[in-house]
Amino acid sequence: CVLKASQKRRPLSRLLEQLLRNLEKRDPHQFFAWPVNDNFAPGYSTIIKKPMDFSTMKQKIDDNEYKSLNCFISDFKLMCNNAMKYNKPGTVYHKAARRLLHAGLKQLTPQKLRPLGDILT
Ligand SMILES: COc1ccc(OC)c(-c2cc(C(C)=O)n3cccnc23)c1
């Protein structure tokens, strides 16, 4: 039988795509969907040395750049921490980043991931 394109992907890639979709649902305003633009965030590229966003994470999945779940989780944390570094507490972006990080890490706990089986070992 012929595998669908999605079924041909590596098991880790399919898992990370699923996790990414679930994390993106926690960003309803799409503040984290694309790279932050210096025109809207003055000085962003001088303050934030390693920018990260969901579209970049998706591209890294497609390019098989993530060798483990932990590398994927590190980029998710980097993205949220960048927003909490650049934006002052109390701003809509700082609050959105805190909520996203908290909700995202709850989805990425071993208890939640264990049912996915030995794909993570
Ligand atoms: C107001 O609509 C948008 C749309 C897209 C954004 O980033 C992709 C942002 C955005 C996202 C951020 C972050 C995540 O720091 N940000 C900081 C300062 C000014 N704008 C932003 C806002």
The ligand as an SDF file (V2000), in Angstrom:
LIG
                    3D

 22 24  0  0  0  0  0  0  0  0999 V2000
    0.2190   43.3630   17.4190 C   0  0  0  0  0  0  0  0  0  0  0  0
    0.2800   42.3390   16.4680 O   0  0  0  0  0  0  0  0  0  0  0  0
    1.4470   41.6020   16.4420 C   0  0  0  0  0  0  0  0  0  0  0  0
    1.5770   40.7170   15.3850 C   0  0  0  0  0  0  0  0  0  0  0  0
    2.7070   39.9150   15.3040 C   0  0  0  0  0  0  0  0  0  0  0  0
    3.6960   39.9970   16.2800 C   0  0  0  0  0  0  0  0  0  0  0  0
    4.8330   39.2490   16.2440 O   0  0  0  0  0  0  0  0  0  0  0  0
    4.8690   38.1880   15.3050 C   0  0  0  0  0  0  0  0  0  0  0  0
    3.5710   40.9060   17.3520 C   0  0  0  0  0  0  0  0  0  0  0  0
    4.5810   40.9670   18.3950 C   0  0  0  0  0  0  0  0  0  0  0  0
    5.1060   39.8670   19.0560 C   0  0  0  0  0  0  0  0  0  0  0  0
    6.0080   40.3220   19.9890 C   0  0  0  0  0  0  0  0  0  0  0  0
    6.7810   39.4870   20.8650 C   0  0  0  0  0  0  0  0  0  0  0  0
    6.5040   38.0270   20.8590 C   0  0  0  0  0  0  0  0  0  0  0  0
    7.6590   39.9630   21.5820 O   0  0  0  0  0  0  0  0  0  0  0  0
    6.0660   41.6840   19.9250 N   0  0  0  0  0  0  0  0  0  0  0  0
    6.7890   42.5900   20.6520 C   0  0  0  0  0  0  0  0  0  0  0  0
    6.6140   43.9270   20.3810 C   0  0  0  0  0  0  0  0  0  0  0  0
    5.7170   44.3250   19.3870 C   0  0  0  0  0  0  0  0  0  0  0  0
    5.0000   43.4120   18.6680 N   0  0  0  0  0  0  0  0  0  0  0  0
    5.1830   42.0990   18.9580 C   0  0  0  0  0  0  0  0  0  0  0  0
    2.4320   41.7100   17.4320 C   0  0  0  0  0  0  0  0  0  0  0  0
  1  2  1  0
  2  3  1  0
  3  4  1  0
  3 22  2  0
  4  5  2  0
  5  6  1  0
  6  7  1  0
  6  9  2  0
  7  8  1  0
  9 10  1  0
  9 22  1  0
 10 11  1  0
 10 21  2  0
 11 12  2  0
 12 13  1  0
 12 16  1  0
 13 14  1  0
 13 15  2  0
 16 17  1  0
 16 21  1  0
 17 18  2  0
 18 19  1  0
 19 20  2  0
 20 21  1  0
M  END
$$$$
